[in-house]
Amino acid sequence: QVQVVESGGGSVQAGGSLRLSCAASGIIFTINSMGWYRQAPGKQRELVADITSGGRTNYADSVKGRFTISRDDAKNTVALQMNKLEPEDTAVYYCNAYWAYKNYWGQGTQVTVSS
């Protein structure tokens, strides 16, 4: 049984930093892609950043230069370092693991940025 569990998140003032972590268990082989999505109230879930098993990264334009995604293939973990946070970054952040043609999601963690 595959499980995806996030940690981190919380509340911070604009300009501050937070770090999100995610671990996927129940997967024996390297996960194809891991990433972070977010969903703000009244909006659709959107991609924040993802990273392939080969280390190729992809970022939403709104977070480029502020957020950094990294992963540890041996441990099937992924992290998102978020710097220079803005109120517009406020959302529930979800970890995603894409493996064996299926998407697996975490339960979500709240990030709140106050101005």
C-alpha positions, 0 to 999 in steps of 0.5 A: 500500500502506497502512502504519501505523507507531508510535514512542515507548513505553518504560518509565516509573515511575508518575506519569510521561509518555510520548508515542506517535506514529503515521504512516500512509502510502500514503493520499492522502485524509484518513483518516476516523478515527485512534486508539490501542488497547491490549492487556494480557496476558490481556485483549482489545484496547480503545480508548484514544482516537480522533479524527475528521478533524473533530477530534472526540475520544473517550476511554476513561473510564480515561484521561480527564483524563490522555491527550490525542490529537491529529492532523495531517490534512495529514501523516496522523499522530496522537499520544497524550500520556500523563500521570500514567501508572499501572501499569494502563496497561501494555500494547502500544499499537496505532495504528489508521487507519480509511479507505475502510471498512477498518481498518489497524493498526500493529505495536504498541509496548510501554508499561510503567509500574512502581509 
